[in-house]
Amino acid sequence: MEKEKRVLDKLGKNATDKITGFVGVVTSVSFDLYGCAQLWITPKVNKEGAIGTGAWLDEGRVNIGDSAVEKSEVIVEDPGAESKSAPIH
């Protein structure tokens, strides 16, 4: 659980891809079957106000900076959907 907490603590932080220089905010995390953690980096809006395409990046290739947004600023009491586990067939 230590790794999961460390990765989850990156949510809402500014992030820069070490390889490409892609910059954005960590808005989601994913853990695969073998324990690899990936971060979804959402870019800020461009000059026209449009949101660009984000990217899944391996945790190790991302530099994490300061908080862009605190989790408490975006959490709502009722997210509008029932949370269920995905069915496994």
N, C-alpha and C positions, 0 to 999 in steps of 0.2 A: 504493500500500500504506500510505501515511501515514494516510489517512483511515480505512482499515479498522482499523489498529492503535489509533487514537484512539478509535474507537467500541467496539472490543472491550475496551479498558481500562476501560470503564464497567460491565462485568459485575461483579456483586457489590456495586455501590455503591448507597447510598440515593438515591432520586430523588423529585422533586416536580414535578408538572405545573404549569407557569406559569399556565395558564388556569383549571383547575378546582380546583387544590390537592390532587389525588389523590396519595397518598404510597405508596411501596413500595420494592422492591429490583429493580434491573435483573437479570433472570434469563435473558434471551435477546436477541439482536440479529438484524436482518434487513436485507439490502441488496436493493433492487429493481433491475429492469433498467436504470433510468435513473440509478442511483447514490444514490437517497434512502435514508437509514438510518433505521430505526425500532427502538425499544427496547420490549421487553415488560416491563412493570412489574407485579410480583407484590406484592399487599398483604400486610401482616402479618396474623396470625390475629386474629379479633375476640374479644370477651369470652367467647364460648361455645367458643372454640377452633377455629372453622371458618375455612377459607381463603376469602376473597372472590374475586370474578372480577378477573383482571388486565386489562391493556389495552395494545394496541400504540399507541405515540405517536411522532410525528416527533421526531427527535433535538433539533431546535431549540427545541421547546417544553418541554423537560425541564431542570430545574436538578439538577445532580449534586452529591451531598454526600460524606461520608466513606464508607469501606468498611463495609458491613453484615456481610460475610463475605469472607474471603480465598479465592481460587480453590483454593489448596492444601488448604483445609479440606474441600472437597467433591469433589475429583477422586479417582477410583478407578482402580486398575490395569486392571480388566476391567469396562467399563460394562454388560456383559451382552448386548450386541447387536453384530453385525457392522456396521461403518460402510460404507455403499454410497452411491453417487450415485443420485439419483432418475432413472429412465429418461425420456428426452425423445422424444416421438413426433412 
